[in-house]
Amino acid sequence: MHLLLDVAGSGSVRYVDWPAEKKAIDIGSFYADSAKFRPSPAGSRSSAREGLARTVAYYREHLPQYWTRRRRIATV
């Protein structure tokens, strides 16, 4: 988490309890078989920092496609 905050240059971390209504439908832990995972082709590897930097840059460039602020409608 700290690496992502460093790469992004902003942000914060806040830990909150899992909501009770979500606990009621939580499936619990999930385990998968990673036997078919393959290493990246030679020369295509990037560091975690580089991958996060590219991801942050992408989402900053395309933010309107992923984030819309809901307008609050005043009621009288």
N, C-alpha and C positions, 0 to 999 in steps of 0.2 A: 504494500500500500504506500509506503513511504517513497519508493522509487517512482510510482505513478505521480504522486504529488510533486516530486522534484522535477520530473520531466514536464509536467503541465505548467509548472511555475505558479500554481495557485491551487486552492481547494483546502479541504479539511476532512477530518475523519470524525464521525460521531457514531458510537455504538448504541443501538437501541434494542430493547427486548423484542423478541418475535411476537407479533400480535396473537392474542388468544384465538381469534377466529381463523388464523392461518394454521395454528397448531392443530386444530381439529381436523384439517384436511392434509396435513403434512405427511408425505409418504415415508419420511425417515431417511436413513442413509441409502446411498445408491452405489453399487459396486459394478465396475465394468471390466471386461477382459481386454487388456491392452496388447495382447499378443500380435495383433495385426498392425500395430503402429509401425511406421517405417521412418527411418531418418530422412531428412531433407536431402535432395540431390546436392552433390558437391558444389560449393560456391554460392548456394542460395540461403545459407544460414545467416541469421542476424542475431544480435544480442538482445536481451530482454529490453534494455534501454532503447535501442534502435526501434524495435518493434512497437514499444509503447509510444515513442515519439511519432512514428508514422501513423499510428492509430489516433492519437490526440489530434494531429494535424488534419487527418481525414475528417473527423467528426467536427472540428472547428470550421472547416470549409463547408461542410454539408449540414450544419446545425439546424437550419430551418426545416429540413426534411424529417428531423427526429424530435424536435422540440417545438411545441407551441404553447404559449402562455394563454391560459383560459382567462377571458375577460370576466370580471366580476360585474354582475348586473345589479345596480342599486335598486332596492325596493323601497317604496315610500309607504 
